[in-house]
Amino acid sequence: MHCTTCGSLLNPATRFCQSCGARILPTAQEIALPAPMIRRRPGRSGLAILAIGAAIAAVVVVIVVNPFTSSDEGDISPGETVSGQLTIDDSQSSTRGFGYYTDTYALTRPAGEHIAIQLNSDSFDAFLQLIDPDGVVVMSDDDGGFDTNSRIPANSGYYTISKSGNYMIEVSSLGSGYTGSYSLTLTTDSLAAGNNDAFEPSGIQVGGSVTVLNSSGDSIRLRVTPSMTAVTFATVSNGSSAVITAGPTTAKGYTWYEIETSEGTGWTRVDFLQP
């Protein structure tokens, strides 16, 4: 490349002629070259912050409402029998659903105590529930009180209170929509010690004759001692005759009698015996 003024050879890097000092104008090729591209990094100031709170844990607060903290019929004490009436204005069972009219009774009992509850009614098929201090139904019964009456525990024996506190007895009918009068009795094994007829079939006594009856039709077991964990040494067919030789005695919530049968003499629960 030469200077257009004096013709001297030019240095490509300079814009003025070293010989005459004339300004060197850009060539046509240089004018046609595109301008270099300048890449710009996006500014952070315009970016939206979208991830705020992404690591926040959701805390679910569960409020447990115990519907059994109060009774609508008041308290019941051991040895007491109360009369009541189911009506369409009563509360409905919070455990069984809509349409089951309910009366509830409160009882405060110590752990380890043995209780029995009897519900009788000529107006409806009785249904009975025992609810613990945590609102859990620990036992229920339909016809364990003979005929359409209810008993906790069913047939005979006693329920052992597992923890001290406020319990609820819920009285209702087996079917929904039923109303009518009833009687409710609460007892303990200590109160019944001198009155075993209160919750056992009348006519069962030492020396008396009984019939072995199992509602399932199966044979019953004769045990060496009055306990559900005792050794079974014989079975007695349903409908067999027997004679009471000892009892009653209460163990683990059940009432037991010793009976003499053709298969031997041993212990069985009173709910398998009929005078």
Secondary structure, DSSP 8 states (H G I E B T S, - for coil): -B-TTT--B--TT-SB-TTT--B----HHHHHS----------GGG-----TTTT-----------TTSS-SS-B--TTEEEEEEE-TTSEE-TTT-TT-EEEEEEEEE-TT-EEEEEEE-SSS-EEEEEE-TTS-EEEEESSTTSTT-EEESSSSS-EE--S-EEEEEEEEESSTT--EEEEEEEEEHHHHTT-GGGSS-TT--TT-EEEE--TT---EEEESSSSTTS-EEEEE-TT-EEEEEEEEEEETTEEEEEEEETTEEEEEEGGGEE-
